[in-house]
């Protein structure tokens, strides 16, 4: 069947592009070939079951090649737009001072002192009971202000941490047993990550890994192994969203520039002085 022969040629073409990724001088060529590959795949209009199945598999390989190509191509030197609205909406900022102190105490115990989650939950509940009994002693019944304070105190340390917006954005990579990683892809308007079903890594030019990357039933497939990578853009934008931290960073850079022509220090206190 002519369509299958075309698909075999496209697959061989994709394999060649994967090999060329190791050559930095071929990046522009691969970018051009990706457009040609997609066009060649689209031109096959036959719709038998075997053709449709092969077409989906090859489209998946092209998507993987596109993802890996994007990591190899030179980065754009222009500005990067990042939405920082979420960094400015920490719920703890709009809560009562008493609730803020309770949340801060529990987060310190959990994050810095290493107290277990169940231990922090117990601390949170005990403090809530103490506040309730204190408010009740001053008056037989709680007023609306005191009731509102108690409502602002969650019952779990996990929810307390969420009030500070401490959890940054992470990127879940699918990992093969051969240690090859695959970045997620997203359909337009969707937040559900998608991954290739099989590993397309080529340990040597003539071999392909081909091991299954996903587990579960269709439409609910999940990676067998994942690697969570913290999004550097999200981390940097969170720093620059805090005026005090941004000022401190700018001051450190200014001090560095001022000290370039100064005599060398015999003792350095930070990396900028070094």
TORTORVEX-564720 format. One record per residue (C-alpha): x, y, z; residue number from 1; residue in three letters. Coordinates in pm, 1 decimal, always signed. Last residue first. Layout:
residues N
{east:X, north:Y, up:Z, n:NUM, res:ALA}
...
END
This chain:
residues 274
{east:+3397.0, north:+3708.1, up:+4520.4, n:274, res:UNK}
{east:+3212.6, north:+4014.7, up:+4651.3, n:273, res:UNK}
{east:+2901.4, north:+3904.9, up:+4460.0, n:272, res:UNK}
{east:+2932.7, north:+3546.1, up:+4584.5, n:271, res:UNK}
{east:+2907.6, north:+3650.7, up:+4948.4, n:270, res:UNK}
{east:+3111.9, north:+3745.9, up:+5254.1, n:269, res:UNK}
{east:+3456.8, north:+3789.3, up:+5101.7, n:268, res:UNK}
{east:+3779.0, north:+3829.4, up:+5300.1, n:267, res:UNK}
{east:+4104.6, north:+3972.2, up:+5164.5, n:266, res:UNK}
{east:+3910.4, north:+4212.2, up:+4945.1, n:265, res:UNK}
{east:+4053.8, north:+4317.2, up:+4610.4, n:264, res:UNK}
{east:+4092.4, north:+4690.0, up:+4558.2, n:263, res:UNK}
{east:+3794.0, north:+4866.7, up:+4394.9, n:262, res:UNK}
{east:+3745.0, north:+4885.6, up:+4016.9, n:261, res:UNK}
{east:+3471.1, north:+4620.6, up:+4011.9, n:260, res:UNK}
{east:+3324.8, north:+4733.9, up:+4345.2, n:259, res:UNK}
{east:+3066.4, north:+4976.5, up:+4205.2, n:258, res:UNK}
{east:+2932.9, north:+4713.7, up:+3963.6, n:257, res:UNK}
{east:+2894.5, north:+4462.7, up:+4245.3, n:256, res:UNK}
{east:+2725.9, north:+4714.8, up:+4472.4, n:255, res:UNK}
{east:+2472.5, north:+4785.7, up:+4196.5, n:254, res:UNK}
{east:+2407.9, north:+4413.1, up:+4153.0, n:253, res:UNK}
{east:+2349.7, north:+4366.9, up:+4527.0, n:252, res:UNK}
{east:+2122.6, north:+4674.2, up:+4534.9, n:251, res:UNK}
{east:+1913.1, north:+4538.4, up:+4247.4, n:250, res:UNK}
{east:+1865.8, north:+4207.6, up:+4429.4, n:249, res:UNK}
{east:+1770.0, north:+4384.9, up:+4754.8, n:248, res:UNK}
{east:+1523.0, north:+4608.8, up:+4570.6, n:247, res:UNK}
{east:+1366.9, north:+4305.0, up:+4401.3, n:246, res:UNK}
{east:+1337.7, north:+4131.1, up:+4737.7, n:245, res:UNK}
{east:+1163.9, north:+4430.4, up:+4896.3, n:244, res:UNK}
{east:+928.7, north:+4478.2, up:+4599.9, n:243, res:UNK}
{east:+814.4, north:+4117.6, up:+4590.8, n:242, res:UNK}
{east:+696.6, north:+4034.1, up:+4237.4, n:241, res:UNK}
{east:+1059.2, north:+4003.2, up:+4125.0, n:240, res:UNK}
{east:+1108.3, north:+3700.1, up:+4347.5, n:239, res:UNK}
{east:+787.7, north:+3529.6, up:+4229.9, n:238, res:UNK}
{east:+884.7, north:+3607.9, up:+3868.9, n:237, res:UNK}
{east:+1214.7, north:+3427.7, up:+3919.1, n:236, res:UNK}
{east:+1047.0, north:+3113.7, up:+4055.1, n:235, res:UNK}
{east:+774.4, north:+3111.2, up:+3786.1, n:234, res:UNK}
{east:+1034.5, north:+3152.8, up:+3512.5, n:233, res:UNK}
{east:+1246.9, north:+2877.7, up:+3669.3, n:232, res:UNK}
{east:+960.0, north:+2626.3, up:+3657.3, n:231, res:UNK}
{east:+1042.2, north:+2360.1, up:+3914.1, n:230, res:UNK}
{east:+1100.7, north:+2021.3, up:+3754.4, n:229, res:UNK}
{east:+896.6, north:+1728.1, up:+3876.6, n:228, res:UNK}
{east:+1023.6, north:+1397.7, up:+3735.6, n:227, res:UNK}
{east:+765.1, north:+1133.8, up:+3663.3, n:226, res:UNK}
{east:+756.7, north:+756.6, up:+3634.6, n:225, res:UNK}
{east:+482.0, north:+535.4, up:+3496.5, n:224, res:UNK}
{east:+330.2, north:+840.4, up:+3328.4, n:223, res:UNK}
{east:-51.9, north:+860.8, up:+3347.7, n:222, res:UNK}
{east:-318.0, north:+749.1, up:+3100.6, n:221, res:UNK}
{east:-678.1, north:+834.2, up:+3182.9, n:220, res:UNK}
{east:-806.6, north:+883.3, up:+2826.8, n:219, res:UNK}
{east:-737.2, north:+512.7, up:+2755.2, n:218, res:UNK}
{east:-680.7, north:+303.2, up:+3066.8, n:217, res:UNK}
{east:-377.8, north:+316.3, up:+3294.8, n:216, res:UNK}
{east:-0.5, north:+327.7, up:+3242.9, n:215, res:UNK}
{east:+225.6, north:+544.2, up:+3032.7, n:214, res:UNK}
{east:+587.6, north:+542.5, up:+2915.4, n:213, res:UNK}
{east:+590.5, north:+209.1, up:+2732.4, n:212, res:UNK}
{east:+935.6, north:+104.4, up:+2607.0, n:211, res:UNK}
{east:+1030.9, north:+174.0, up:+2244.1, n:210, res:UNK}
{east:+1404.6, north:+216.4, up:+2307.3, n:209, res:UNK}
{east:+1506.3, north:+261.3, up:+1941.7, n:208, res:UNK}
{east:+1820.6, north:+120.8, up:+1783.3, n:207, res:UNK}
{east:+2032.3, north:+202.4, up:+1478.1, n:206, res:UNK}
{east:+2173.5, north:+542.7, up:+1577.0, n:205, res:UNK}
{east:+2244.7, north:+423.7, up:+1932.4, n:204, res:UNK}
{east:+2047.9, north:+489.9, up:+2250.6, n:203, res:UNK}
{east:+1767.4, north:+623.2, up:+2025.8, n:202, res:UNK}
{east:+1488.2, north:+761.5, up:+2245.5, n:201, res:UNK}
{east:+1134.6, north:+729.1, up:+2111.6, n:200, res:UNK}
{east:+984.6, north:+608.7, up:+2439.8, n:199, res:UNK}
{east:+627.6, north:+493.9, up:+2393.6, n:198, res:UNK}
{east:+284.5, north:+639.1, up:+2470.8, n:197, res:UNK}
{east:+388.8, north:+998.6, up:+2401.7, n:196, res:UNK}
{east:+281.3, north:+1246.0, up:+2671.2, n:195, res:UNK}
{east:-15.8, north:+1474.4, up:+2734.0, n:194, res:UNK}
{east:-59.0, north:+1719.4, up:+3022.5, n:193, res:UNK}
{east:-413.0, north:+1825.1, up:+3119.2, n:192, res:UNK}
{east:-443.8, north:+2204.9, up:+3146.5, n:191, res:UNK}
{east:-652.6, north:+2239.7, up:+2830.1, n:190, res:UNK}
{east:-731.6, north:+2551.3, up:+2624.5, n:189, res:UNK}
{east:-508.0, north:+2448.6, up:+2334.3, n:188, res:UNK}
{east:-397.6, north:+2089.4, up:+2384.1, n:187, res:UNK}
{east:-101.3, north:+2065.9, up:+2616.9, n:186, res:UNK}
{east:+235.7, north:+1895.9, up:+2578.6, n:185, res:UNK}
{east:+435.8, north:+1751.5, up:+2865.7, n:184, res:UNK}
{east:+816.0, north:+1729.9, up:+2855.9, n:183, res:UNK}
{east:+966.6, north:+1389.7, up:+2789.4, n:182, res:UNK}
{east:+1263.8, north:+1246.1, up:+2979.0, n:181, res:UNK}
{east:+1510.5, north:+973.8, up:+2874.3, n:180, res:UNK}
{east:+1638.4, north:+781.6, up:+3176.1, n:179, res:UNK}
{east:+1637.2, north:+439.9, up:+2997.2, n:178, res:UNK}
{east:+1359.4, north:+343.5, up:+3240.6, n:177, res:UNK}
{east:+1155.9, north:+620.2, up:+3079.4, n:176, res:UNK}
{east:+1065.0, north:+945.0, up:+3254.1, n:175, res:UNK}
{east:+755.5, north:+1161.7, up:+3193.7, n:174, res:UNK}
{east:+819.0, north:+1522.9, up:+3292.9, n:173, res:UNK}
{east:+584.3, north:+1705.8, up:+3531.6, n:172, res:UNK}
{east:+654.9, north:+2083.1, up:+3520.1, n:171, res:UNK}
{east:+624.5, north:+2260.0, up:+3856.1, n:170, res:UNK}
{east:+472.7, north:+2594.4, up:+3956.9, n:169, res:UNK}
{east:+559.5, north:+2707.4, up:+4305.7, n:168, res:UNK}
{east:+399.6, north:+2602.4, up:+4632.2, n:167, res:UNK}
{east:+453.1, north:+2869.5, up:+4897.5, n:166, res:UNK}
{east:+130.6, north:+3061.7, up:+4828.8, n:165, res:UNK}
{east:+110.1, north:+3175.5, up:+5190.5, n:164, res:UNK}
{east:-254.3, north:+3062.6, up:+5233.3, n:163, res:UNK}
{east:-162.3, north:+2727.3, up:+5074.5, n:162, res:UNK}
{east:+69.8, north:+2655.8, up:+5365.5, n:161, res:UNK}
{east:-226.4, north:+2676.9, up:+5605.4, n:160, res:UNK}
{east:-429.2, north:+2442.2, up:+5384.5, n:159, res:UNK}
{east:-156.7, north:+2180.9, up:+5410.9, n:158, res:UNK}
{east:-120.2, north:+2244.9, up:+5783.6, n:157, res:UNK}
{east:-477.4, north:+2126.7, up:+5838.1, n:156, res:UNK}
{east:-772.8, north:+2265.1, up:+6038.9, n:155, res:UNK}
{east:-785.5, north:+2607.9, up:+5878.6, n:154, res:UNK}
{east:-788.3, north:+2930.9, up:+6084.4, n:153, res:UNK}
{east:-994.4, north:+3202.2, up:+5914.6, n:152, res:UNK}
{east:-1319.9, north:+3066.7, up:+6061.3, n:151, res:UNK}
{east:-1184.7, north:+3127.3, up:+6412.7, n:150, res:UNK}
{east:-1117.0, north:+3493.2, up:+6329.7, n:149, res:UNK}
{east:-1466.7, north:+3536.7, up:+6182.5, n:148, res:UNK}
{east:-1626.5, north:+3399.6, up:+6498.3, n:147, res:UNK}
{east:-1433.1, north:+3652.5, up:+6705.4, n:146, res:UNK}
{east:-1554.7, north:+3944.5, up:+6490.4, n:145, res:UNK}
{east:-1914.1, north:+3813.9, up:+6480.2, n:144, res:UNK}
{east:-1939.8, north:+3800.0, up:+6860.1, n:143, res:UNK}
{east:-1880.1, north:+3484.9, up:+7060.2, n:142, res:UNK}
{east:-2113.2, north:+3407.2, up:+7350.4, n:141, res:UNK}
{east:-2066.7, north:+3410.2, up:+7728.8, n:140, res:UNK}
{east:-1822.0, north:+3695.4, up:+7700.0, n:139, res:UNK}
{east:-1457.9, north:+3729.0, up:+7797.4, n:138, res:UNK}
{east:-1448.7, north:+3356.7, up:+7873.2, n:137, res:UNK}
{east:-1587.7, north:+3263.6, up:+7530.5, n:136, res:UNK}
{east:-1307.4, north:+3442.8, up:+7345.2, n:135, res:UNK}
{east:-1046.1, north:+3264.0, up:+7554.5, n:134, res:UNK}
{east:-1216.7, north:+2924.8, up:+7514.6, n:133, res:UNK}
{east:-1234.0, north:+2967.2, up:+7134.5, n:132, res:UNK}
{east:-875.2, north:+3090.7, up:+7114.5, n:131, res:UNK}
{east:-751.3, north:+2790.0, up:+7314.3, n:130, res:UNK}
{east:-959.1, north:+2553.5, up:+7096.7, n:129, res:UNK}
{east:-815.5, north:+2703.8, up:+6777.3, n:128, res:UNK}
{east:-463.8, north:+2676.3, up:+6920.7, n:127, res:UNK}
{east:-525.0, north:+2306.0, up:+6993.7, n:126, res:UNK}
{east:-654.2, north:+2248.8, up:+6639.9, n:125, res:UNK}
{east:-349.9, north:+2408.1, up:+6475.4, n:124, res:UNK}
{east:-105.0, north:+2224.2, up:+6698.5, n:123, res:UNK}
{east:-275.9, north:+1892.4, up:+6615.9, n:122, res:UNK}
{east:-256.0, north:+1963.7, up:+6241.2, n:121, res:UNK}
{east:+111.7, north:+2046.9, up:+6285.0, n:120, res:UNK}
{east:+174.4, north:+1712.6, up:+6455.5, n:119, res:UNK}
{east:-20.3, north:+1526.3, up:+6183.2, n:118, res:UNK}
{east:+195.6, north:+1692.4, up:+5916.4, n:117, res:UNK}
{east:+517.1, north:+1605.7, up:+6097.4, n:116, res:UNK}
{east:+732.2, north:+1879.7, up:+6251.0, n:115, res:UNK}
{east:+1033.7, north:+1962.6, up:+6033.2, n:114, res:UNK}
{east:+1140.1, north:+2276.7, up:+6217.9, n:113, res:UNK}
{east:+1161.7, north:+2488.4, up:+5901.3, n:112, res:UNK}
{east:+865.6, north:+2385.7, up:+5681.5, n:111, res:UNK}
{east:+614.5, north:+2231.9, up:+5922.8, n:110, res:UNK}
{east:+684.5, north:+2420.6, up:+6246.2, n:109, res:UNK}
{east:+734.1, north:+2749.2, up:+6057.4, n:108, res:UNK}
{east:+407.7, north:+2687.5, up:+5867.6, n:107, res:UNK}
{east:+222.5, north:+2627.5, up:+6195.8, n:106, res:UNK}
{east:+356.3, north:+2945.0, up:+6358.4, n:105, res:UNK}
{east:+282.2, north:+3158.0, up:+6050.7, n:104, res:UNK}
{east:-76.0, north:+3030.2, up:+6033.1, n:103, res:UNK}
{east:-133.5, north:+3112.6, up:+6399.8, n:102, res:UNK}
{east:+25.7, north:+3456.5, up:+6363.2, n:101, res:UNK}
{east:-185.4, north:+3534.3, up:+6053.8, n:100, res:UNK}
{east:-505.4, north:+3425.6, up:+6230.5, n:99, res:UNK}
{east:-434.9, north:+3672.5, up:+6511.9, n:98, res:UNK}
{east:-349.0, north:+3948.0, up:+6263.8, n:97, res:UNK}
{east:-679.9, north:+3905.7, up:+6077.4, n:96, res:UNK}
{east:-662.8, north:+3785.0, up:+5719.4, n:95, res:UNK}
{east:-608.6, north:+3984.0, up:+5399.9, n:94, res:UNK}
{east:-237.0, north:+3912.4, up:+5357.8, n:93, res:UNK}
{east:-277.9, north:+3542.5, up:+5443.0, n:92, res:UNK}
{east:-471.3, north:+3490.3, up:+5119.9, n:91, res:UNK}
{east:-157.7, north:+3537.9, up:+4911.9, n:90, res:UNK}
{east:-276.8, north:+3713.8, up:+4598.4, n:89, res:UNK}
{east:+33.1, north:+3889.7, up:+4464.0, n:88, res:UNK}
{east:+209.9, north:+3580.2, up:+4335.8, n:87, res:UNK}
{east:-104.4, north:+3470.6, up:+4148.8, n:86, res:UNK}
{east:-101.0, north:+3785.5, up:+3936.8, n:85, res:UNK}
{east:+252.1, north:+3718.2, up:+3813.8, n:84, res:UNK}
{east:+167.3, north:+3633.8, up:+3451.7, n:83, res:UNK}
{east:+498.5, north:+3588.0, up:+3271.7, n:82, res:UNK}
{east:+599.9, north:+3764.2, up:+2950.1, n:81, res:UNK}
{east:+954.1, north:+3687.0, up:+2837.1, n:80, res:UNK}
{east:+1161.9, north:+3974.1, up:+2699.3, n:79, res:UNK}
{east:+1375.0, north:+3913.0, up:+2390.0, n:78, res:UNK}
{east:+1694.5, north:+3707.4, up:+2379.5, n:77, res:UNK}
{east:+1509.6, north:+3409.1, up:+2231.7, n:76, res:UNK}
{east:+1668.5, north:+3079.7, up:+2321.9, n:75, res:UNK}
{east:+1876.5, north:+2889.6, up:+2068.5, n:74, res:UNK}
{east:+1713.4, north:+2563.7, up:+1950.6, n:73, res:UNK}
{east:+1786.5, north:+2252.1, up:+2153.5, n:72, res:UNK}
{east:+1491.6, north:+2250.5, up:+2394.6, n:71, res:UNK}
{east:+1242.6, north:+2336.2, up:+2116.1, n:70, res:UNK}
{east:+1377.2, north:+2047.5, up:+1906.1, n:69, res:UNK}
{east:+1300.5, north:+1805.4, up:+2189.9, n:68, res:UNK}
{east:+935.9, north:+1913.5, up:+2192.2, n:67, res:UNK}
{east:+909.3, north:+1909.9, up:+1811.7, n:66, res:UNK}
{east:+1064.8, north:+1562.2, up:+1794.5, n:65, res:UNK}
{east:+812.3, north:+1441.1, up:+2051.1, n:64, res:UNK}
{east:+526.0, north:+1594.7, up:+1851.1, n:63, res:UNK}
{east:+661.6, north:+1432.6, up:+1533.1, n:62, res:UNK}
{east:+668.0, north:+1094.7, up:+1708.7, n:61, res:UNK}
{east:+305.3, north:+1142.2, up:+1819.6, n:60, res:UNK}
{east:+206.3, north:+1228.5, up:+1462.9, n:59, res:UNK}
{east:+375.8, north:+906.0, up:+1353.2, n:58, res:UNK}
{east:+171.4, north:+698.4, up:+1598.6, n:57, res:UNK}
{east:-154.3, north:+874.3, up:+1505.9, n:56, res:UNK}
{east:-88.4, north:+819.6, up:+1133.5, n:55, res:UNK}
{east:-8.5, north:+453.7, up:+1186.5, n:54, res:UNK}
{east:-343.7, north:+399.1, up:+1360.0, n:53, res:UNK}
{east:-534.9, north:+597.1, up:+1092.6, n:52, res:UNK}
{east:-363.8, north:+399.6, up:+815.3, n:51, res:UNK}
{east:-440.3, north:+64.4, up:+978.7, n:50, res:UNK}
{east:-805.9, north:+157.5, up:+1027.1, n:49, res:UNK}
{east:-854.5, north:+283.2, up:+671.0, n:48, res:UNK}
{east:-875.0, north:+656.3, up:+609.5, n:47, res:UNK}
{east:-662.3, north:+744.0, up:+302.0, n:46, res:UNK}
{east:-586.0, north:+1119.3, up:+298.2, n:45, res:UNK}
{east:-205.2, north:+1118.3, up:+316.9, n:44, res:UNK}
{east:-124.1, north:+1487.1, up:+252.6, n:43, res:UNK}
{east:-132.7, north:+1566.6, up:+625.3, n:42, res:UNK}
{east:+167.0, north:+1344.8, up:+695.6, n:41, res:UNK}
{east:+370.6, north:+1512.3, up:+421.1, n:40, res:UNK}
{east:+279.7, north:+1857.0, up:+555.1, n:39, res:UNK}
{east:+376.7, north:+1759.0, up:+907.1, n:38, res:UNK}
{east:+709.4, north:+1626.4, up:+785.6, n:37, res:UNK}
{east:+782.1, north:+1936.8, up:+577.3, n:36, res:UNK}
{east:+721.2, north:+2169.2, up:+871.9, n:35, res:UNK}
{east:+945.2, north:+1955.5, up:+1091.5, n:34, res:UNK}
{east:+1209.5, north:+1955.0, up:+816.8, n:33, res:UNK}
{east:+1249.4, north:+2332.9, up:+833.7, n:32, res:UNK}
{east:+1309.4, north:+2323.2, up:+1207.5, n:31, res:UNK}
{east:+1546.7, north:+2030.2, up:+1158.8, n:30, res:UNK}
{east:+1756.4, north:+2235.3, up:+915.4, n:29, res:UNK}
{east:+1777.5, north:+2525.2, up:+1160.1, n:28, res:UNK}
{east:+1903.4, north:+2288.6, up:+1431.2, n:27, res:UNK}
{east:+2162.3, north:+2119.1, up:+1207.7, n:26, res:UNK}
{east:+2471.1, north:+2308.4, up:+1328.0, n:25, res:UNK}
{east:+2409.7, north:+2200.1, up:+1687.4, n:24, res:UNK}
{east:+2462.7, north:+1836.1, up:+1587.6, n:23, res:UNK}
{east:+2313.1, north:+1605.4, up:+1851.0, n:22, res:UNK}
{east:+1965.9, north:+1688.5, up:+1719.3, n:21, res:UNK}
{east:+2075.6, north:+1533.5, up:+1389.2, n:20, res:UNK}
{east:+2010.2, north:+1183.2, up:+1525.4, n:19, res:UNK}
{east:+1648.5, north:+1272.2, up:+1605.0, n:18, res:UNK}
{east:+1616.3, north:+1423.0, up:+1255.6, n:17, res:UNK}
{east:+1730.9, north:+1094.5, up:+1097.6, n:16, res:UNK}
{east:+1471.0, north:+901.4, up:+1297.3, n:15, res:UNK}
{east:+1200.9, north:+1144.6, up:+1178.4, n:14, res:UNK}
{east:+1299.1, north:+1081.2, up:+814.3, n:13, res:UNK}
{east:+1285.5, north:+707.0, up:+870.0, n:12, res:UNK}
{east:+934.8, north:+750.1, up:+1013.6, n:11, res:UNK}
{east:+837.2, north:+967.7, up:+714.5, n:10, res:UNK}
{east:+968.3, north:+703.6, up:+471.9, n:9, res:UNK}
{east:+775.3, north:+430.0, up:+651.7, n:8, res:UNK}
{east:+463.4, north:+648.1, up:+640.3, n:7, res:UNK}
{east:+503.7, north:+697.2, up:+265.4, n:6, res:UNK}
{east:+537.2, north:+319.9, up:+218.9, n:5, res:UNK}
{east:+223.7, north:+272.0, up:+428.1, n:4, res:UNK}
{east:+34.1, north:+516.5, up:+205.5, n:3, res:UNK}
{east:+144.9, north:+333.7, up:-111.1, n:2, res:UNK}
{east:+0.0, north:+0.0, up:+0.0, n:1, res:UNK}
END
